[in-house]
């Protein structure tokens, strides 16, 4: 004779929260943990609006201007291009992914 046994299962009732509530609880837990353990803060950093030049940068700037002064005052001025990374990378928007010279005739696409 064959008897059918009931499979082991959890027959007690549980209160399962809605998915939105679960997401909210997880986000709250992650935010609290991030603030306490990793010391990260959510939001914009408040900084002062004044610019500060370090002594090292001010000295390098003054040295550069002293070296360039004879070229600027001469009759035939050579083309001087300042190629410091701060000049190259800080003066364009994040959505402009390419830097180009619009007056460069060799760089134009042919139709």
Secondary structure, 3 states (H helix, E strand, C coil): CCCCCCCCCCCCCCCCCCHHHHHHHHHHHHHHHHHHHHCCCCCCCCCCCCCCCCHHHHHHHHHHHHHHHHHHHCCCCCCCCCCCHHHHHCCCCCCCCCCCCCCCHHHCCCC
